[in-house]
Amino acid sequence: MTLLRAACIQMRSSTEVAPNIAAASDRIRAAAMDGARFVATPEMTNIVDIRPGHARPKIRAEADDASLAALSALAQELGITLLIGSLAIGLPDDDRFANRSYLIGPEGKILARYDKIHMFDVEVGDGQSYRAGDRSVEVNAPAGRVHVLIRARAIESGSFVLAPAQGGRHEDGRETYGHSLIVSPWGEVLAEAAHDAPGYILADLDLEDVATARARIPALGNDQAFVFGEG
């Protein structure tokens, strides 16, 4: 398979899980009906609530999480590969929760889990804190090999980059930018949501472009030694 139709779901997640999963499911289904075989949702697909103490009572452990179960069942129903940008997942015996991404195969099975990596631990005030993950993940999926660190730029990695986003003013007061993107290994924008409203974007990916780009710009295979010093 060299051609793959991919979709990014753009959301405006609220402070309640059930309507967020209903909204995500509707857009995933619509994208699949438009021919998408690989669909990606944004971070915090199941809930966005930055108010101290408000989100944790609504968040469940992975085994009990209704959003993960619903989206896994939907991937199986539609026969698609689904990359959930992240879900807020409860940690055992802990008031904190993980910002965890899931790759779901067309059979509805979890192919990979990934807790988001940050550059550093940070306390941002108002009771919010973020802790760095410690492991990157790469996995063979029916749609191809997936590199879930979408922060890596397309040209540098010679990869297609799918960047689904949250967009608009959220129920908890947070504002996010939207403008989801799908970018080719050449840095060409193949699809963009030109707004911050919920919806989805589609692009047909020619997977042979990855090998072509990496052959012409062999950045991944030509690391050079260098010495850092003062002038």
C-alpha positions in Angstrom: 0.0 0.0 0.0 1.5 3.3 -1.1 -1.6 5.6 -0.9 -3.3 6.3 2.4 -6.1 8.7 3.1 -5.6 10.2 6.5 -7.7 12.6 8.6 -7.2 14.9 11.5 -10.1 15.5 13.8 -10.3 19.1 15.2 -12.2 19.4 18.5 -13.2 21.9 21.2 -13.4 19.5 24.1 -15.5 20.5 27.1 -15.4 19.7 30.8 -17.6 16.6 30.4 -16.4 13.3 29.0 -19.6 11.9 27.4 -20.3 14.8 25.0 -16.7 15.0 24.0 -16.6 11.3 23.0 -19.9 11.7 21.1 -18.5 14.6 19.2 -15.2 12.8 18.4 -17.1 9.7 17.3 -19.3 11.7 15.0 -16.3 13.3 13.3 -14.3 10.1 13.1 -17.3 8.3 11.5 -17.7 11.2 9.0 -14.0 11.1 8.1 -14.1 7.3 7.6 -17.2 7.7 5.4 -15.0 10.1 3.4 -12.5 7.3 2.9 -10.0 7.9 5.7 -8.3 4.7 6.8 -6.0 6.5 9.4 -7.6 9.0 11.7 -5.9 11.1 14.4 -7.6 13.0 17.2 -6.1 15.9 19.3 -4.7 15.9 22.8 -7.2 15.6 25.7 -9.8 14.2 23.4 -12.0 13.1 26.4 -11.8 16.2 28.6 -10.4 19.7 28.9 -10.8 21.2 32.4 -7.9 23.3 33.9 -9.9 24.3 37.0 -8.1 22.9 40.0 -9.7 19.7 41.3 -12.5 19.6 38.8 -11.2 17.1 36.2 -9.9 14.3 38.5 -13.3 13.0 39.7 -14.4 12.5 36.1 -11.2 10.6 35.0 -11.0 6.8 35.2 -8.2 4.3 35.1 -7.5 2.7 31.7 -9.4 -0.5 32.4 -12.5 1.5 33.4 -12.3 4.4 30.9 -15.5 4.6 28.8 -13.9 6.9 26.3 -11.1 4.4 25.4 -13.7 1.6 25.2 -16.0 3.6 22.9 -13.2 4.8 20.6 -11.7 1.3 20.4 -15.1 -0.2 19.5 -15.6 2.6 16.8 -12.2 1.8 15.2 -13.2 -1.8 15.0 -16.6 -1.0 13.6 -15.2 1.3 10.9 -12.1 -0.9 10.2 -9.7 2.1 10.6 -6.4 2.8 12.4 -7.1 5.4 15.1 -4.5 7.5 16.8 -6.0 9.1 19.9 -3.9 12.2 20.5 -4.3 11.7 24.2 -6.8 10.8 26.9 -6.7 11.9 30.5 -6.2 8.5 32.3 -6.2 8.0 36.0 -3.2 6.6 37.8 -3.5 4.0 40.5 -3.4 5.3 44.0 -2.6 8.8 42.8 -4.5 12.1 42.5 -2.7 12.8 39.2 -3.5 11.5 35.8 -1.5 10.6 32.7 -1.7 12.4 29.3 -1.8 9.2 27.4 -1.9 8.6 23.7 -3.3 5.3 22.2 -2.9 3.7 18.8 -5.9 1.5 18.0 -5.9 -1.0 15.2 -8.7 -1.9 12.8 -9.6 -4.8 15.1 -10.2 -2.5 18.0 -7.0 -3.6 19.9 -4.6 -1.2 21.5 -1.4 -1.4 19.5 0.6 1.1 21.5 0.4 3.4 24.5 2.5 6.6 25.0 2.6 9.0 27.9 3.5 12.4 26.6 7.1 13.5 27.1 7.8 17.1 28.1 11.1 18.8 28.3 10.9 19.2 32.0 8.7 18.9 35.1 6.9 22.1 35.8 4.5 23.7 38.3 2.4 26.3 36.4 0.3 27.6 39.3 -3.4 27.2 40.1 -2.7 23.7 41.3 -1.5 22.5 37.9 1.7 20.5 37.4 3.2 18.5 34.5 5.7 15.7 34.8 7.8 14.4 32.0 7.3 11.0 30.5 10.4 8.8 30.0 9.8 6.7 26.9 9.1 7.3 23.2 7.1 4.7 21.2 7.3 3.5 17.6 5.0 0.8 16.3 4.1 -1.1 13.1 0.5 -0.5 12.3 -1.7 -1.6 9.4 -1.4 2.0 8.0 2.4 2.0 8.3 5.1 2.7 10.9 3.9 5.4 13.2 6.2 8.0 15.0 3.9 9.5 17.6 6.1 12.5 18.5 4.4 14.8 16.0 6.4 17.7 17.3 9.2 16.5 15.1 9.1 18.5 12.0 8.3 16.9 8.7 11.4 18.0 6.7 13.8 17.0 9.5 12.4 13.6 9.9 11.4 12.9 6.3 7.9 12.0 7.5 4.3 12.9 7.0 3.2 14.9 10.1 -0.5 14.8 11.2 -1.2 17.5 13.8 -4.8 17.4 15.0 -5.7 20.3 17.3 -8.1 21.6 19.9 -9.6 24.9 18.8 -11.7 27.8 20.1 -12.8 28.9 23.6 -13.4 26.0 25.9 -16.0 25.6 28.6 -13.3 26.0 31.3 -12.1 29.3 29.8 -9.1 28.0 27.9 -8.5 29.2 24.4 -6.8 27.0 21.8 -5.8 27.8 18.2 -7.2 25.0 16.0 -5.8 25.1 12.5 -5.0 21.4 12.3 -2.4 20.4 9.7 -1.3 17.5 7.6 2.2 18.1 6.2 4.3 16.1 3.7 7.9 15.1 4.1 8.8 18.1 1.9 7.1 20.5 4.3 4.2 21.0 2.0 0.9 21.6 3.7 -1.5 19.0 2.3 -4.5 20.0 4.4 -5.3 22.7 6.9 -8.3 23.7 9.0 -8.4 27.4 8.3 -10.3 28.0 11.5 -10.6 27.0 15.2 -14.1 25.3 14.8 -14.6 21.5 15.4 -14.4 19.4 12.2 -11.9 17.3 10.3 -9.5 17.6 7.4 -8.4 14.9 4.9 -5.3 14.3 2.8 -4.2 11.5 0.5 -0.7 10.5 1.5 1.7 8.9 -1.0 3.9 6.8 1.3 6.6 6.5 -1.3 7.3 10.2 -0.8 8.9 9.2 2.6 11.7 7.1 0.9 12.1 9.7 -1.8 12.5 12.6 0.6 14.9 10.7 2.8 17.0 9.8 -0.2 17.3 13.4 -1.4 17.7 14.9 2.1 19.6 12.2 4.0 19.5 14.0 7.4 18.7 10.8 9.3 21.7 8.9 8.1 24.4 11.6 8.1 25.0 12.7 11.6 28.2 14.6 11.8 30.6 14.9 14.7 31.1 18.5 15.9 32.9 20.3 18.7 31.3 23.1 20.6 33.5 25.8 21.9 33.7 29.5 22.3 34.8 31.6 19.4 
